[in-house]
Each structure stands twice: as C-alpha cells, then as structure tokens.
Amino acid sequence: MDPTRRIIGLAIAVHRALGPGLLESIYQDCLCWELTHACLPFRRQVPLPVIYNDLHLERAFYADIIVDETVVLEIKSIEHLLPVHEAQVLTYLRLSNCRIGLLMNFNCVTLKEGLRRFVM
C-alpha cells in the first residue's frame, strides 16, 4: 500500500478537526500525534546536511517530518503555496534520499486544495 495514502488520511483527520487558520506547529504536533497512534515511525525536525566539496554543513536544513525514512512531510499554514515551497520539498527529497514528498498547506478550506505530492 502507498504510505502516502495513510499519511494523507491522518492529515485530513487533523484538518477536519481543527480547520484552517492555526499555526504550522499546531498542525505538526497533531499530525505527529496521529502518526504515533497509527504506529507509523517518524522523525521530527530532521537535520538535512549539505555537502559542498569538502565543506560539510550538518544542519543546513530541517525537514518538518520524515515518515518511515521514505516520506518527507513539509507542513505549511499560509495563504497560498508558491513555487518556492515546491522547490523546498524537492531539495529536501534530494538531501534526505527519500523518494516521496508531501507538501501540505493546512490553511485551506479543504486539505486537498493545499496538498502536493512529489516523487523522485
């Protein structure tokens, strides 16, 4: 089964319960609670290193959530998703070696409007 289906279902449950308009951190906390109760392994605020020649920047970026070491979740609560947000997820995928990324904007009437899926 596609792991993103379960993750999206849990995110929709959070969005239905809380609605739009809260801080990203609230949605992130609640989604992590759902992931825990669904027995999906995840890490939060995962440092993503950047390596340039012999320069190692160990904490160049932080992924909001990485689920089961395969799916990067980037949580937003903003008016509109922009191309820079999509580029951010693609960068996180490259740096994390994960294959799938979900960009979720919880500040929409329905989460489906603010959801983007990326596959590398």
N, C-alpha and C positions, 0 to 999 in steps of 0.2 A: 504494500500500500504506500502511496505517495505520502511522505511525512508531512508535507505542507498542508494537506487536507485537514489533518488533526489540529495542527497549529492554527490554521485559519479559523477552524471551528471554535477553538478556545478563544481566539481574539474576538470573534464575533460575539461570543457569550459575554465577554468583558464589555464590549462596546454597547451591546443591548442593555446591560445592567446599568452602565454609567452614563451613556450618551456622550455627545461631543462637548468640548469646552474645558476640559481639565488639563492639568499639566502632564507632559510626557511621563514624568516619573511615576505618577499615579497609575497610568495605564501599564507601565512597565512592571510596577510592583504587583498589580492584579494579574497580569499575564503570567508572571513568574509563579504566582500562587497557583494559577490554573495548570501550568506545566508541571509543577510539583505534584499536584493531586492527580494528574493524568499519568504520573510515573514516566515522564519524558525527561531524560537527563539534559541539563543545560548549564551553561556558564554565563555569568552576567558581567558586563563591563570588561570584556576580554581585551587585553592589550594586543595590538597588532604591530609587529615590528616592521620597519622599513630598512632595507639593506641597500646601500649605495656604495659601490666599490668596496672598500674596506671599512666604511663607516656603518655602524650598526645602531640604529635608533630604536631601542627596545619598546618604547611606549609612544610611538608616533601617532597612533590612532587607537580608539577603543570601540569595539563592536558592542552595541547595546546588549544583545543576547546571541549566543550560539547554541543551537539545539542539536544534541546528539552528534556533535562535531561535524555536522553536514550542512546545517541551515543557518544562515546569518539573518537575524531579525534587526531591522532598523526601525525604531519607533519614533513617530512624529506626532505632534499635535499643533498643526499650523494651518493657515488659511488655504494654501494651495501647494501641492507638490511641484517642484521645479526640476528642470534637467540636472541641476547640480546635486539634488538629492539622489537621483538615479545614478549619477556618476559616483557618488559616495558609496552606494551599495556595491557597484561593480568593483570599485577599488578595494573594499573590504573583502569581497569574494576572492580577488586576486591575492591579497595579503594573507588571508586565512586558509587558503587552499580548500575552502568549502565550494561545493558545486551549485548550491541553490541559495538565493537571497530573497527575502520578503521585505518590502518597504511598506509600512503600514501607517497611514495618516488617520488617527482617531478623531480628528476634528472635522468630520464629515457627517452628513445625515445618516448614511449607511456606510459601514466599513468597506463594503465592496467598491464604493466610489474612490476610496483612498488607498486601495491595495494594488501593488505592483509586484510581479513575480519575475525573477531573473534566474536564468540557468547558464552556467559556464560550461 
